[in-house]
Structures are given as C-alpha cells and as structure tokens.
Amino acid sequence: MRAAARLVVLLGLVSLLADATYEGARSILGPYLLALGASATAVGFVSGFGEFVGYGLRLVSGHVADRTRGYWALTGVGYVVNLASVPLLALAGRWELAAALVAAERAGKALRTPPRDAMLSYAASRVGAGWAFGLHEALDQVGAVAGPVGVGLLLAAGRGHRDAFLWLAVPAALCLLVLGRAYREFPQPTQLQVPSRPADLRLGTSLRLYLAGVALVAAGFADFPLLAYHFTRTSSVLPSGVPLLYAAAMAADAAAALVLGRWFDRRGMAVLALGTAASAAFAPLCIFGGTGGAVAGALVWGVGVGLQESVLRAVVARMVPPDRRASAFGLLQAVYGVAWFAGSALLGALYDAHPAGFVLFAVGTQLAGSLLFAVVSRRG
C-alpha cells in the first residue's frame, strides 16, 4: 500500500507542476485573446475547440496505451507537447496563432492523460479509487492555484501577458524532472494492481445514461476563459484580479476533490447527482451577481471541476478491468470533450446574443445531467 500511495503522490506532483504551467496560462487566456482582437464567440470557440482536440484524441491515446502497454512513453511525449506550447504563446501575434497553440497544448494533454490515469488506477486499487483520484486532483489543483497566483502577481507588478507566458517555462521544466523520477521508481505500474473482477465496459442502459449525463454536464459547464471574458468586459473583476479569482476557484476544486472523492468511496454515484445540481449555480452568480457574484460563482464553478475531475474517473476505475482501463478513460474523456466543444461554442454565441440565454442553457444542462446521474445511481 505504501508503494501505491507513493505513486499517487508522485503523479500528483507531476500534475501539480503541469497545472501551474497551463492553468496559469488559461487564467489569462480570455483577456489575452481579447487583446489580440477576438470576440466572445471566438473565445468560446477557441476554448471549446481546444477541449475538443484534447478530449477527442484521448480515445485514440487510451486505445494505443492498452494495445502497446506503452504507458510511460505516451505520458512522457504528451507532457512535453503539453508544456512546451505554453511559453510559445508569448510569441503569438494573432489570436488565430494563439488558438493553434491552445490546440497543441490540449493535444499533448490528450496523449498523456488516459495512460497516466490508467497507471493511477492501478495504485488506486490498493488505496481506494475515490481517495486516489481525489488526492491526485487536490495536488493537481495546488499547481492550478500557484500558477495563476504567480501570473496575477506578475500582472500586478506591471508585467505583460507575454512575460507571464515565458515565466511559466519554469514549472514546466520541473514537471518533466519529477516525471522522470516517477518512471525510474515505477517502470511497471501494472504490478500494483490488486486482482479483481470488475464489470466490463459494455454499452448497457446504465452506461449509456451515465455517458449521456457526462455529455450534458460538459456541454453546459462554461470554460473559465469565457467567464473571464465576461468579468473583463463588464469590469466586475479587475484585470489583475482575474487570475487570482481563478486561483481561488482551483483551491475550491482541490478541497472539493478530497471531500467528494472520499464521499464517493462511501456513497457511490449519488455524489455526482447532488454535486452536479449544486454546481449549476455558477452561471447565474457569475453573469448576474456583480463582483460578489463573480467570486461566489467562481468558487461554485471550482467545486464543480473538483467533482468532475475526481468522481467521474473513480467511477471508471471501479467498473472497468485493468487491461481496458486506458481505453475506458479515453472513451469517457472523448465524450466529455466533444460535448464541451459543442457547448462552449454555443455558450459563446448565446452570450453574444444575450447573457440570459447563456445562463438558461448552462443551468438546464447541469440539472438534466444531475437527473441522469440520479437515475443511474438508483439502478446501481
């Protein structure tokens, strides 16, 4: 159990440093694209397309990982592409070029996420799926707080967006060093798997309902750059405060992941239904609540992220056999990403038309997804 916990912690530290890099970049991506001349529709499209690329490719990455057992190779290449794209944003002179780099960053994340989650699930079989994915997400979000805080301090000191992107090369380099350490200590992570006979990944009614719920949640869960665009456009949050607000949301994400992950180990999928319904409040708070609502809405949004990043993966770790787990993570994340792309593009267009349409769509899809999770929970 100690070795399994160590792998969870090492992979968590890798994610901590990676998140400090690309979440720091995402915290200022909306205002940066605005400065480059992008519209709200373009911001929504860029954010959604990046997620579409990132999540869609995970289906392929997961399948390749299961077929080749090359978990570390895919993970390493993915992290290099993922992290190198961030400082290159400093060189983008047009929003279209920035969009291409965002897509490249997401593609790198696509390569490494299913094999990394599979390795994490092997350790999770010894320490509890909810706890392992919750702890991993919590460490992940420490970086997601540190990166935006660092960026916010740079902006407050009078430095520009380009300097911030260049500074993020430091945690990127440290991330790759820790990843190398994890590989040296655990070259064969499958040896940590506890023998078990979980249900296979078949497209039964419960799984179809589950994936439909995941798609609805993803479609209506606005990406932060679009929320940051609104905060900047309406002056509800000062420009230097936007990355700090994102950092606060990531802190809420980390705390929620730990609590909800442990709750999942005890209560199962009912956690998804309740948490998803509660997180729907982010949209009206952010759009109509002024400065106070922006703060409260961002925190609620962060809780929703923590729920999705910990419990959605823990469900898969429970239901799928080890030799198909990377493919299962890829399928889950592909469904999520395609829906997020479509939803983000639509949310951007709805916001341009009228913010009320944005809110109605976001809340409606979250509640519909919550209802499906409740149905699956009762069937289980």
C-alpha positions in Angstrom: 0.0 0.0 0.0 2.9 2.4 0.7 4.3 2.0 -2.8 0.9 2.6 -4.3 0.4 5.7 -2.2 3.9 7.0 -3.3 3.0 6.6 -7.0 -0.2 8.5 -6.4 1.8 11.3 -4.7 4.4 11.4 -7.5 1.9 11.6 -10.2 0.1 14.2 -8.2 3.3 16.3 -8.0 3.7 15.9 -11.8 0.2 17.2 -12.2 0.8 20.0 -9.7 3.7 21.4 -11.8 1.9 20.8 -15.1 -1.1 22.6 -13.8 1.0 25.5 -12.5 2.1 25.8 -16.2 -1.0 25.5 -18.3 -3.6 26.7 -15.7 -1.5 29.8 -15.2 -1.8 30.3 -18.9 -5.6 29.6 -19.0 -6.2 32.1 -16.3 -5.2 35.0 -18.6 -6.1 33.3 -22.0 -9.5 35.1 -22.2 -8.1 38.6 -21.7 -5.1 37.8 -23.9 -7.4 36.7 -26.8 -9.5 39.8 -26.2 -6.3 41.9 -26.5 -5.5 40.1 -29.7 -8.9 41.1 -31.2 -11.0 38.0 -30.6 -14.8 38.2 -30.0 -16.7 36.3 -27.3 -17.8 33.8 -30.0 -14.1 33.4 -30.9 -13.1 32.9 -27.3 -15.8 30.3 -26.8 -14.8 28.5 -30.0 -11.1 28.6 -29.1 -11.7 27.2 -25.6 -14.2 24.6 -26.9 -12.0 23.6 -29.8 -9.0 23.1 -27.6 -11.0 20.8 -25.4 -12.5 19.0 -28.4 -8.9 18.3 -29.7 -7.8 17.4 -26.2 -10.6 15.1 -25.2 -11.3 13.6 -28.7 -7.7 12.4 -29.1 -7.9 10.7 -25.7 -10.0 7.9 -27.3 -7.1 7.1 -29.6 -4.4 7.6 -26.9 -6.2 5.2 -24.5 -6.6 2.5 -27.1 -2.9 2.7 -28.1 -1.9 2.6 -24.4 -4.0 -0.6 -23.8 -2.7 -2.2 -27.0 1.0 -1.4 -26.6 1.3 -1.1 -22.7 3.4 2.0 -23.5 2.0 4.0 -20.6 5.2 5.9 -19.8 6.2 6.6 -23.4 2.8 8.1 -24.3 2.7 10.0 -21.0 6.2 11.5 -21.5 5.6 12.6 -25.1 2.3 14.1 -24.1 3.7 16.1 -21.3 6.5 17.6 -23.5 4.0 18.8 -26.1 1.5 19.9 -23.5 4.0 22.0 -21.6 6.1 23.4 -24.5 3.1 25.0 -26.0 2.6 27.4 -23.1 5.7 29.6 -23.3 5.3 29.7 -27.1 2.1 31.7 -26.5 4.3 34.7 -25.8 5.3 34.7 -29.5 1.7 34.7 -30.8 0.8 38.0 -32.6 -2.6 37.0 -33.7 -5.5 35.2 -31.9 -5.5 32.5 -34.6 -1.9 31.6 -33.8 -2.7 31.5 -30.1 -5.7 29.3 -30.9 -3.4 26.8 -32.7 -1.0 26.7 -29.7 -4.0 26.1 -27.4 -5.0 23.2 -29.6 -1.4 21.8 -29.4 -1.4 22.2 -25.6 -4.6 20.3 -25.4 -3.4 17.6 -27.8 -0.4 17.0 -25.6 -2.6 16.6 -22.7 -4.7 14.1 -24.7 -1.7 11.9 -25.3 -0.7 11.6 -21.7 -4.0 11.6 -19.7 -5.5 8.1 -20.4 -2.2 6.2 -19.8 -1.5 8.3 -16.8 -5.0 7.7 -15.4 -4.6 4.0 -16.0 -1.3 4.0 -14.1 -3.0 5.9 -11.3 -5.9 3.4 -11.2 -3.5 0.5 -10.6 -2.3 2.3 -7.5 -5.9 3.2 -6.6 -6.9 -0.4 -6.4 -4.9 -0.6 -3.2 -5.7 2.7 -1.6 -9.3 3.4 -2.8 -10.4 4.9 -6.1 -12.2 7.9 -4.7 -9.3 8.7 -2.3 -6.6 8.2 -5.0 -8.2 10.3 -7.7 -9.3 12.9 -5.1 -5.8 13.3 -3.7 -4.4 13.4 -7.2 -6.9 16.2 -8.1 -6.1 18.1 -4.9 -2.4 18.1 -5.6 -3.2 18.9 -9.2 -5.1 22.0 -8.1 -2.3 23.2 -5.8 -0.5 23.9 -9.0 -3.6 25.3 -10.6 -3.6 27.8 -7.7 0.1 28.6 -7.7 0.3 29.2 -11.5 -2.5 31.8 -11.7 -1.3 33.4 -8.4 2.2 33.8 -9.9 0.7 35.2 -13.1 -1.5 37.6 -11.2 1.5 38.9 -9.2 3.4 39.5 -12.4 0.5 41.4 -13.9 0.1 43.4 -10.7 3.8 44.3 -10.9 3.2 45.8 -14.3 4.5 42.9 -16.5 2.5 41.9 -19.5 0.8 38.7 -20.7 3.8 37.7 -22.8 6.2 37.9 -19.8 3.8 35.7 -17.8 3.8 33.0 -20.5 7.6 32.9 -20.6 7.7 32.7 -16.8 5.6 29.5 -16.9 8.5 27.6 -18.6 10.0 27.2 -15.0 7.3 24.9 -13.6 7.2 23.1 -17.0 10.8 22.1 -16.7 10.4 21.0 -13.1 7.4 18.8 -14.1 9.5 16.8 -16.5 12.1 16.2 -13.9 9.6 14.7 -11.4 8.0 12.7 -14.2 11.4 11.1 -14.9 11.7 10.2 -11.2 8.3 8.6 -11.2 9.3 6.4 -14.2 12.6 5.3 -12.6 10.8 4.2 -9.4 7.8 2.5 -11.0 8.7 1.3 -14.5 6.0 -1.4 -14.3 3.0 0.3 -12.6 0.6 -2.6 -13.6 2.3 -4.7 -10.8 0.4 -2.5 -8.3 -3.0 -3.7 -9.5 -4.9 -5.8 -7.0 -6.5 -8.8 -8.7 -10.3 -8.2 -9.1 -13.2 -8.8 -11.4 -15.0 -5.5 -12.0 -17.8 -5.3 -14.5 -16.7 -4.9 -18.1 -17.3 -1.8 -20.2 -20.4 -2.7 -22.1 -22.9 -0.3 -23.6 -25.7 -1.3 -21.3 -28.5 1.1 -20.3 -26.8 2.4 -17.2 -23.6 3.2 -19.0 -25.4 4.9 -21.8 -27.3 7.0 -19.3 -24.0 7.7 -17.5 -22.3 8.9 -20.6 -25.3 11.0 -21.6 -25.2 12.7 -18.2 -21.5 13.3 -18.7 -22.2 14.9 -22.1 -24.9 17.2 -20.7 -22.7 18.3 -17.8 -19.8 19.0 -20.1 -21.9 20.9 -22.6 -23.2 23.4 -20.1 -20.1 23.8 -17.9 -18.5 27.0 -19.3 -14.8 27.1 -19.6 -13.1 29.8 -17.4 -11.7 31.9 -20.3 -15.3 32.7 -21.3 -16.2 33.6 -17.7 -13.0 35.7 -17.5 -14.1 37.4 -20.7 -17.3 38.4 -19.1 -15.6 39.7 -15.9 -13.2 41.8 -18.0 -15.9 43.1 -20.4 -18.2 44.2 -17.5 -15.4 45.3 -15.2 -16.9 43.2 -12.4 -13.4 42.0 -11.7 -10.2 44.0 -12.1 -7.8 42.5 -14.8 -5.1 41.7 -12.2 -7.8 40.0 -10.1 -9.0 37.6 -12.8 -6.1 35.1 -12.4 -6.4 35.4 -8.6 -10.1 34.6 -8.8 -9.2 31.6 -11.0 -6.7 30.5 -8.3 -9.4 30.7 -5.7 -11.6 28.5 -7.9 -8.8 26.0 -8.2 -8.4 26.0 -4.4 -12.2 25.2 -4.1 -11.6 22.5 -6.7 -8.8 20.9 -4.6 -10.8 20.8 -1.4 -13.9 19.5 -3.1 -12.0 16.7 -4.8 -10.7 15.4 -1.5 -14.0 15.5 0.2 -16.1 14.3 -2.7 -13.6 11.6 -3.6 -13.8 10.1 -0.1 -17.6 10.5 -0.1 -17.7 8.6 -3.4 -15.9 5.6 -1.8 -18.7 5.5 0.8 -21.8 6.7 -1.1 -21.2 5.9 -4.8 -22.7 7.8 -7.7 -25.3 9.7 -5.7 -22.4 12.1 -5.1 -22.5 13.0 -8.8 -26.2 13.8 -8.8 -26.1 16.1 -5.8 -22.8 17.8 -6.7 -23.8 18.5 -10.3 -27.1 20.0 -9.3 -25.4 22.3 -6.7 -22.7 23.4 -9.1 -25.3 24.7 -11.7 -25.5 27.8 -9.6 -22.2 29.1 -11.0 -23.8 30.5 -14.1 -26.4 33.0 -12.7 -23.9 34.0 -10.0 -21.1 34.8 -12.4 -23.3 36.6 -15.0 -25.8 38.5 -12.9 -24.2 38.7 -9.5 -21.7 41.6 -9.9 -18.4 41.4 -8.1 -19.7 39.4 -5.2 -21.5 37.0 -7.5 -18.3 36.6 -9.6 -16.4 35.5 -6.5 -19.1 33.1 -5.3 -19.8 31.8 -8.8 -16.1 31.1 -9.4 -15.9 29.1 -6.2 -19.0 27.1 -7.1 -17.5 26.5 -10.5 -14.4 25.3 -8.9 -16.3 22.8 -6.8 -17.9 21.5 -10.0 -14.5 21.0 -11.5 -13.3 19.1 -8.5 -16.3 16.8 -8.7 -15.8 16.1 -12.3 -12.1 15.5 -12.1 -12.2 13.1 -9.2 -15.5 11.2 -9.2 -16.0 10.8 -12.9 -12.7 9.0 -13.2 -13.2 7.0 -10.0 -16.4 5.5 -11.4 -14.5 4.2 -14.4 -11.7 2.8 -12.2 -14.4 0.7 -10.4 -16.3 -0.6 -13.4 -13.6 -1.5 -16.0 -11.0 -4.3 -16.0 -7.3 -3.2 -15.8 -6.4 -4.2 -19.3 -9.1 -2.0 -20.8 -8.9 0.9 -18.4 -6.9 3.3 -20.5 -9.4 2.8 -23.4 -12.3 3.4 -20.9 -10.7 6.6 -19.7 -10.3 7.7 -23.3 -13.9 7.0 -24.1 -15.2 8.9 -21.1 -13.0 11.9 -21.8 -13.8 11.8 -25.5 -17.5 12.0 -24.8 -16.8 14.8 -22.3 -14.6 16.7 -24.7 -16.9 16.6 -27.8 -19.8 17.8 -25.7 -17.6 20.5 -24.1 -16.5 21.8 -27.5 -20.1 22.0 -28.8 -21.3 23.5 -25.6 -18.5 26.1 -25.3 -19.1 27.3 -28.9 -22.8 27.6 -28.2 -22.3 29.3 -24.9 -20.1 31.9 -26.5 -22.8 32.6 -29.2 -25.5 32.7 -26.6 -23.6 35.2 -24.5 -23.0 37.4 -27.6 -26.8 37.3 -28.3 -27.9 37.7 -24.6 -26.3 36.6 -21.3 -29.6 35.3 -20.1 -29.5 32.6 -22.8 -26.1 31.6 -21.6 -27.4 31.2 -18.1 -30.5 29.2 -19.1 -28.5 26.8 -21.2 -25.8 26.2 -18.5 -28.3 25.6 -15.7 -30.6 23.5 -17.8 -27.9 21.1 -18.9 -26.4 20.7 -15.5 -29.8 19.8 -13.9 -30.5 17.4 -16.7 -27.2 15.7 -16.2 -27.8 15.5 -12.5 -31.1 13.8 -13.1 -29.5 11.1 -15.3 -26.8 10.5 -12.6 -29.6 10.1 -10.1 -31.3 7.5 -12.3 -28.0 5.6 -12.8 -27.4 5.7 -9.0 -30.8 4.2 -8.3 -30.2 1.5 -11.0 -26.9 0.6 -9.4 
